[in-house]
């Protein structure tokens, strides 16, 4: 009798595990790249606000970079591009 109970318990656990695995393997009804309309609206409003702030700022002339600063800037930019490429793969 106890063996039957253990067997039923094991079967129930196995069935739950199989259902969980099957539900994880199913395609989601919402695509991964889906953006909710509210999030799109927030982004648009935020972009507009930032553009207004930037438009009201005085234009500052950047001083030219020396050779060392330019080299460091290019190196940092190349590292960033490489990291972005790895993330997008």
N, C-alpha and C positions, 0 to 999 in steps of 0.2 A: 504494500500500500504506500509506504513512504517512497519507494522507488518511483512509483507512478507520479506522486506529487513532485518529486525532484525533476522528473522528465518533463512534466507539464510546465514547471517553472522555467526550465532551460529553454523549452520550445517558445514560451511566451517572450522571454528575453531575446532570443534569436530573432523572432518575428519583429519585435520592436526595433532591434538594431537594423534589420533589413529594410524596414519602412523608413527609418531615419536616413540610411544611406541612399535609398531610392529618392527620397524627397530632396536630398542635397544634390543629386545628379540631374534632377529635372531642370529644364530651362526656366529661368525666372520670367514672369510675365512683364516685368519692367526692365527695359534694356539698361545696361551698365552706364551708358553715356547719357541717360535721360536726365534732364534738368527741369526741375519743377518751375512752372511759370512765375511763381513768387520769387524764386531765386534769380531768375532772369531779370525781373523787375528791379530787385534790389541791386543787381549788378549795374543795370542801366542808370539807376538813380545815383549810385555811388560814383560811377564814371563821370556823370554830368557834374556832380559836386566837386570832384577832384579837378576837372577841367576848368571850372569856374575859379577855384582857388589858384590854380596855376596861371590863369589869364590875368588875375589881379596882382600877381607878384611882379616886382620890377625885374627887368632883364639884367642879368649879371653876366658880364663877360668872363669866361673862364680863362685863367692864365695858361699859356702853352705848357705842355708837359716837357720835362727834360728827358733825355734818352733813357735814363734808368727808370723813371716813373712810367714811361711809355712801355718799356719792356715788361715791367711787373704787371701793368694793366692788361697787356696782350696775353701774358701767361695765365693770369686769373680768368680771363675771358675764355681761353681755350679749355681750361679745366672745367669751367661751367658748361660749355658746349658738350664736352665729353660726358659729363654727368647727365645732362639732359637727354643725350642720345641713348645712354644706358637705360634710363627710366622709360623712354618711349618704345623700347624693344619689346 
